């Protein structure tokens, strides 16, 4: 069976299935996009990993570390380490919330950095997805949203 078959043979190797091939291709695309955005953001002194957290913090002010970890598809531990660097760098403000929870907001420097990142990230995404028409890209997004539902 070929990876292009639409009806997977349950007895065939998993590596030959469309689902496996689609997952591998998604991972490859994500890595390529991540590297390209890292390169575009390097002159601004930041990375895609930091930008994702800054953007999530901008879009959801007063989020807890756990909420930001969920929104950015990271573990609490890895997000906590990254968030500490952003707080120490003056890009994110942390304030006490209920109990032991801390709430996070962008500082003025963090908001300025997110604004400076917009153009290079937008240009990189346009280049990375340039082989798709706007309609195809919207269709791909819709398919991925269906798959990503919890």
WOFENVEN-V844040 format. One record per backbone hydrogen bond with DSSP energy under -1.0 kcal/mol. CO is the residue of the C=O (numbers start at 0). NH is the residue of the N-H. E is the energy in kcal/mol with one decimal. If there is no record, write none. Layout:
co = (CO	CO)
nh = (NH	NH)
e = (E	E)
This chain:
co = (1	8	12	13	16	17	18	19	20	21	22	23	24	25	26	27	28	29	30	31	32	33	34	35	36	37	40	40	41	46	47	48	49	50	51	52	53	54	55	62	63	64	65	66	67	68	69	74	75	76	77	78	79	80	81	82	83	84	85	85	86	90	92	94	97	100	102	103	104	106	107	108	109	110	111	112	116	117	118	119	120	121	122	123	124	126	128	132	133	134	135	136	137	138	139	140	141	142	143)
nh = (4	11	15	16	20	21	22	23	24	25	26	27	28	29	30	31	32	33	34	35	36	37	38	39	40	41	43	45	44	50	51	52	53	54	55	56	57	58	59	103	67	68	69	70	71	73	72	78	79	80	81	82	83	84	85	86	87	88	90	91	89	106	104	102	100	96	94	61	92	110	111	112	113	114	115	116	120	121	122	123	124	125	126	127	128	129	131	136	137	138	139	140	141	142	143	144	145	146	147)
e = (-1.7	-1.8	-1.7	-2.2	-2.3	-2.9	-2.1	-2.4	-2.5	-2.5	-2.2	-2.4	-2.6	-2.6	-2.5	-2.3	-2.8	-2.7	-2.5	-2.3	-2.6	-2.6	-2.3	-2.0	-2.2	-1.5	-1.6	-1.6	-2.1	-2.7	-2.8	-1.3	-2.7	-3.2	-2.2	-2.4	-2.4	-2.5	-1.6	-1.5	-2.2	-2.4	-2.4	-2.4	-1.8	-2.7	-1.1	-2.4	-2.4	-2.0	-2.0	-3.3	-2.1	-1.6	-2.0	-2.6	-3.0	-1.9	-2.5	-1.2	-1.7	-2.2	-2.2	-3.4	-1.9	-3.1	-2.6	-2.5	-3.5	-2.6	-2.2	-2.3	-2.4	-2.1	-2.2	-1.8	-2.3	-2.8	-2.7	-2.1	-2.7	-2.3	-2.1	-2.9	-2.1	-1.2	-1.9	-2.7	-2.3	-2.3	-2.8	-2.5	-2.2	-2.4	-2.6	-2.7	-1.8	-1.8	-2.0)
